Amino acid sequence: MNSQSEATSGAPWSRPRGGRRRAGGAPPSGPEQERLIAAWFAGRIPDGWFEGPVTIEVDQDELQVVGLLPSPQLPEGASEDEVRVAEQARISGYREDSRAARMRIAEEAQPAFRRAVSWGAQCGGSRVLFTTAGVPVMTRLRLSDRRVLDTLIDAGVARSRSEALAWCVRLVAQHESDWIQELRQAMSAVEEVRERGPRGAATD
């Protein structure tokens, strides 16, 4: 058996407990699956890389894994600039030193979870995301909506409609973050209740 089939067969949702899941595409990203993904990375990431468990953001296309690095030891009274430079250097060093190992882990995870894996690190107040997945999203917009995007382009805020649309999404996430978090929590609660519900009839 090759490494890809071994990794895929080890995915916990390859044998669902009753019911059906959609064919093809990524496995569902409900709370139970996210916990299982986090457990897989906790077991696979070498001890000593990070302080505590990693933070994993999951959607249908990407797994974003961010770990906390120990803060550099600096002389007492170090300036903010010195702290920031030291933190950035610690993140840069981890990125280079761990590159080959992170690539191996990603190559194992991607076929199993059918999502791209991206990495990042946080050190003190500095947070850096390494190469992340840019996923195209198709949509249809009416004239009034297109005029909003074109206005952003004309004003120099964006260079294209796709960039203008991404800017709008980031703006909503920035100013409505509490509301979006409430939505996510509500959806997670619904998913957890659904997981506790009756399972499909057992089959031989």
C-alpha positions in Angstrom: 0.0 0.0 0.0 1.4 3.4 -0.9 1.8 6.3 1.5 -1.2 8.2 0.1 -3.6 5.3 0.5 -2.3 4.5 4.0 -2.8 8.2 5.1 -6.3 8.3 3.5 -7.4 5.0 5.1 -6.4 6.4 8.5 -8.7 9.3 8.2 -11.4 8.9 10.9 -14.2 9.8 8.6 -13.3 7.2 6.0 -15.7 4.9 7.9 -18.7 7.1 8.9 -20.9 6.0 11.8 -24.1 5.7 9.9 -25.7 8.2 7.5 -24.1 9.5 4.3 -21.6 12.2 3.6 -21.2 14.0 0.3 -19.2 12.2 -2.3 -15.9 13.7 -3.3 -14.5 17.0 -2.0 -13.2 17.6 1.5 -14.5 15.8 4.6 -17.0 17.8 6.6 -15.6 20.4 9.0 -17.9 20.1 12.0 -16.6 20.3 15.6 -16.0 16.5 15.8 -13.9 16.4 12.6 -12.0 19.5 13.7 -11.1 17.9 17.0 -9.9 14.7 15.2 -7.8 16.8 12.8 -6.3 18.7 15.8 -5.6 15.3 17.5 -3.8 14.1 14.4 -1.5 17.1 14.2 -0.9 16.9 18.0 0.4 13.4 17.5 2.3 14.1 14.3 4.1 17.4 15.1 7.4 16.7 16.9 7.7 17.5 20.6 9.5 20.7 21.3 8.4 22.6 18.2 5.8 24.8 20.0 4.6 25.8 23.4 1.3 24.0 23.9 -1.1 22.7 21.3 -1.2 24.4 17.8 -4.2 26.5 16.7 -5.9 25.0 13.6 -8.3 26.9 11.4 -10.3 24.7 9.1 -12.6 25.3 6.1 -13.5 23.2 3.0 -10.2 24.0 1.2 -7.4 24.6 3.8 -6.0 23.6 7.1 -4.1 26.5 8.6 -1.7 25.4 11.4 -0.2 28.0 13.7 2.0 27.2 16.7 3.3 29.4 19.5 7.1 29.7 19.8 9.0 30.6 23.0 9.8 34.2 23.4 13.5 35.2 22.9 15.4 36.1 26.1 16.4 39.8 25.9 18.1 42.2 28.3 15.8 43.9 30.7 14.5 47.2 29.3 14.7 46.1 25.7 12.8 48.5 23.4 9.7 47.5 21.4 11.7 47.5 18.2 14.3 45.1 19.7 11.5 42.8 20.9 9.8 42.8 17.5 13.1 42.1 15.7 13.9 39.2 18.0 10.4 37.7 17.6 10.5 38.0 13.8 14.0 36.4 13.8 12.7 33.5 16.0 9.8 32.9 13.6 12.1 33.1 10.5 14.6 30.7 12.1 11.8 28.2 12.9 10.4 28.5 9.4 13.7 27.7 7.7 14.8 25.0 10.2 11.5 23.1 10.1 10.8 23.5 6.3 11.6 19.9 5.3 9.7 18.4 8.2 6.7 20.6 7.7 6.5 19.6 4.1 6.5 15.9 5.0 3.7 16.4 7.5 1.7 18.4 4.9 2.2 15.7 2.3 0.8 13.1 4.7 -2.1 15.3 5.8 -3.3 16.6 2.5 -4.5 13.3 0.9 -6.0 12.2 4.2 -8.0 15.4 4.9 -8.3 16.5 1.2 -7.3 20.0 2.1 -4.2 22.1 1.5 -2.1 22.5 4.6 -0.5 25.9 5.4 1.6 26.9 8.4 2.3 29.9 10.5 3.9 30.8 13.8 3.4 33.2 16.7 6.1 34.6 19.0 5.1 37.1 21.6 3.1 39.8 19.8 4.3 38.8 16.3 2.3 36.4 14.1 3.4 35.3 10.7 1.5 33.1 8.2 3.6 31.3 5.8 2.4 30.4 2.3 -1.4 30.1 2.4 -3.9 28.9 -0.1 -5.6 31.5 -2.3 -8.8 29.9 -3.4 -10.9 31.4 -6.2 -14.5 32.0 -5.3 -17.0 32.6 -8.2 -20.0 34.8 -7.6 -22.6 36.8 -9.7 -23.1 40.4 -8.8 -25.8 42.9 -9.9 -24.9 46.3 -11.4 -25.1 48.1 -8.1 -22.7 45.6 -6.5 -20.3 45.8 -9.4 -20.3 49.6 -9.2 -19.0 49.3 -5.6 -16.1 47.2 -6.7 -15.4 49.5 -9.6 -15.4 52.5 -7.3 -12.7 50.8 -5.1 -10.7 50.2 -8.3 -11.0 53.8 -9.5 -10.0 55.1 -6.0 -6.9 53.0 -6.1 -7.9 50.7 -3.2 -7.8 47.6 -5.4 -6.4 46.7 -8.8 -9.2 44.4 -9.9 -12.7 43.3 -9.0 -11.4 40.2 -7.4 -9.0 42.2 -5.2 -11.8 44.7 -4.4 -14.1 41.8 -3.4 -11.4 40.3 -1.1 -10.9 43.8 0.4 -14.7 43.9 1.2 -14.6 40.5 2.9 -11.6 41.5 5.1 -13.5 44.7 6.0 -16.5 42.8 7.1 -14.4 40.4 9.1 -12.6 43.3 10.8 -15.7 45.3 11.8 -18.2 42.4 12.3 -15.9 39.9 14.0 -18.0 39.5 17.1 -21.1 38.8 15.0 -19.3 36.3 12.8 -17.9 34.5 15.8 -21.4 34.2 17.2 -22.5 32.7 14.0 -19.7 30.2 14.1 -20.5 29.2 17.7 -24.1 28.8 16.8 -23.3 26.6 13.9 -20.9 24.5 16.0 -23.7 24.0 18.6 -26.1 22.8 15.9 -23.4 20.4 14.6 -22.7 19.0 18.0 -26.5 18.4 18.6 -26.7 16.7 15.2 -23.7 14.5 16.1 -25.5 13.3 19.3 -28.6 12.4 17.3 -29.8 9.0 16.1 -27.3 7.2 13.8 -28.3 5.4 10.6 -29.4 1.8 10.8 -26.5 -0.6 11.2 -25.7 -2.8 8.2 -23.7 -6.0 7.8 
